[in-house]
Amino acid sequence: MPNFNFQINLLRFSSLFVFLFTLISLLFNVHELYFLDEPYPFYNYMQNDVIRTIYHFSVTLEIVVAILSVLIVFKIEQNVSMTILFPVIAISLILSFLIWYEIYFGSTFYYGEVRDKHFLFVSANSFGVYGSTVFLNYALLLSIFKNAKFMKSKSILIMVLGILVYVIQYSFYKLMEVPWRLWLS
């Protein structure tokens, strides 16, 4: 039976990592939204209303995740309730969806002279598939954490599932490469 302190520390470290990742992602997203000048190659891309809306939602939701992940870090030993965990899980899933929607929209639809944004795998909002992996794994970890039986008996499985989340997303990205014309990005 794994040590409960290990599980607490795993969740605390994951929350701290997500907090730092989200801060860096916020800087990137805010820069893309507000500080691009016209000579920037993707200026036209970032002027598209759908892309801007995705980024605005992403920035707003990342601020909430950053605040709640800090709360989890400090309240984890006081048995964090689902009133904190559920919104973080839901927002993490929404952020992952926004990333994939930008990859889809940015590679499929024509929105001006610039056909695509190069390397959408990483340069989509919240660092693309890497950000989606972080948010999905965090949602997975938080949902497993509230299931005490599963968390105590399957700590290794948590790491395997985390790797599997990335492999599935990468495979999906490769599968969608032709229909979404991602080879151009």
C-alpha positions in Angstrom: 0.0 0.0 0.0 1.6 3.3 -1.1 2.4 6.0 1.4 -0.3 8.6 1.6 2.3 11.3 1.9 3.7 10.2 -1.5 0.2 10.8 -3.0 -0.1 14.2 -1.3 3.3 15.2 -2.5 2.5 14.0 -6.0 -0.6 16.1 -6.1 1.2 19.0 -4.5 4.0 18.8 -7.1 1.6 18.4 -10.0 -0.4 21.4 -8.8 2.8 23.5 -8.5 3.9 22.3 -11.9 0.6 23.2 -13.5 0.7 26.6 -11.8 4.1 27.4 -13.2 3.2 26.0 -16.6 0.0 28.0 -16.7 1.9 31.2 -15.8 4.4 30.7 -18.7 1.5 29.8 -21.0 -0.4 33.0 -19.9 2.6 35.1 -20.8 2.8 33.4 -24.2 -1.0 33.8 -24.9 -1.1 37.4 -23.7 1.8 38.2 -25.9 0.2 36.6 -28.9 -3.1 38.5 -28.2 -1.9 42.0 -27.4 1.7 42.6 -28.3 2.1 41.4 -31.9 3.0 44.0 -34.5 2.2 43.9 -38.2 5.6 42.7 -39.5 5.2 39.5 -37.3 4.6 36.6 -39.7 1.4 35.4 -37.8 -0.1 38.8 -37.2 -2.9 38.1 -39.7 -3.5 34.7 -38.1 -3.9 36.3 -34.7 -6.4 38.9 -36.1 -8.9 36.2 -36.9 -11.9 36.6 -34.6 -12.2 32.8 -33.9 -8.5 32.5 -33.0 -8.7 35.6 -30.8 -11.8 34.3 -29.1 -10.0 31.0 -28.4 -7.1 32.9 -26.9 -9.3 35.1 -24.8 -11.1 32.0 -23.4 -7.8 30.3 -22.8 -6.3 33.3 -20.9 -9.4 33.6 -18.7 -9.5 29.9 -17.9 -5.8 29.6 -17.3 -6.0 32.4 -14.7 -8.7 30.4 -12.9 -6.6 27.2 -13.1 -3.6 29.0 -11.8 -5.5 30.3 -8.8 -7.2 27.0 -8.0 -4.0 25.0 -8.4 -2.3 27.2 -5.8 -5.3 26.6 -3.5 -4.8 22.9 -4.0 -1.1 23.1 -3.1 -1.9 24.8 0.2 -5.2 23.0 1.1 -4.3 19.5 0.0 -3.6 18.2 3.5 -7.0 19.6 4.7 -8.8 17.1 2.4 -9.6 19.3 -0.7 -13.3 19.1 -1.6 -14.8 18.5 -5.0 -15.9 22.2 -4.9 -12.3 23.0 -5.8 -11.3 19.9 -7.7 -14.3 19.7 -10.0 -13.9 23.2 -11.6 -10.2 22.5 -12.1 -11.0 19.2 -13.8 -13.7 20.7 -16.0 -11.5 23.8 -16.9 -8.6 21.5 -17.7 -10.7 19.5 -20.1 -12.1 22.7 -21.7 -8.5 24.1 -22.1 -7.5 20.9 -23.8 -10.5 21.2 -26.1 -9.6 24.8 -27.0 -6.1 23.7 -27.9 -7.3 21.0 -30.2 -10.0 23.3 -31.7 -7.3 25.9 -32.6 -5.2 23.2 -34.2 -8.3 22.1 -36.2 -9.4 25.6 -37.1 -6.0 27.0 -37.7 -5.1 24.2 -40.1 -8.4 23.6 -41.9 -10.1 27.0 -42.6 -8.9 29.7 -44.8 -8.7 33.0 -43.0 -6.7 35.4 -45.1 -3.4 35.3 -47.0 -1.7 33.3 -44.3 -2.9 29.7 -44.7 -1.6 28.3 -41.5 0.4 29.0 -38.5 3.7 27.0 -38.5 4.0 24.1 -36.2 0.6 24.2 -34.6 1.6 21.1 -32.6 3.4 23.4 -30.2 2.5 26.9 -31.1 -1.3 26.7 -30.6 -2.6 28.3 -27.4 -1.2 26.9 -24.2 1.7 25.3 -26.1 -0.4 23.1 -28.2 -0.4 19.3 -27.6 2.1 19.7 -24.8 -0.3 22.0 -23.0 -3.2 19.7 -23.7 -1.1 16.8 -22.2 -0.4 18.8 -19.1 -4.1 19.8 -18.6 -5.5 16.3 -19.4 -3.0 14.6 -17.0 -3.8 17.1 -14.3 -7.5 16.4 -14.7 -6.8 12.7 -14.6 -4.7 13.0 -11.5 -7.3 15.1 -9.7 -10.1 12.8 -10.5 -8.1 9.7 -9.4 -7.0 11.5 -6.2 -10.6 11.7 -4.9 -11.0 7.9 -5.4 -8.9 6.8 -2.4 -9.0 3.0 -3.3 -7.7 3.6 -6.7 -5.1 6.1 -5.7 -3.7 3.9 -2.9 -3.4 0.8 -5.0 -2.4 2.1 -8.5 0.3 4.8 -8.2 2.3 3.3 -11.0 -0.8 3.2 -13.2 -1.1 6.9 -12.8 2.3 7.4 -14.4 1.5 4.9 -17.2 -1.9 6.7 -17.9 0.0 10.0 -18.1 2.3 8.7 -20.7 -0.6 7.1 -22.5 -2.4 10.4 -22.7 0.5 12.0 -24.5 0.9 9.0 -26.9 -2.8 9.0 -27.7 -2.8 12.8 -28.4 0.4 12.5 -30.6 -1.2 9.6 -32.5 -4.4 11.6 -33.0 -2.3 14.5 -34.2 -0.6 12.2 -36.7 -3.9 10.6 -37.7 -5.4 14.1 -38.4 -2.3 15.3 -40.3 -3.8 14.6 -43.7 -7.5 15.5 -43.2 -6.6 18.7 -41.4 -3.7 19.4 -43.7 -1.3 19.6 -40.7 1.7 18.8 -42.8 1.6 22.4 -44.0 1.8 23.7 -40.4 
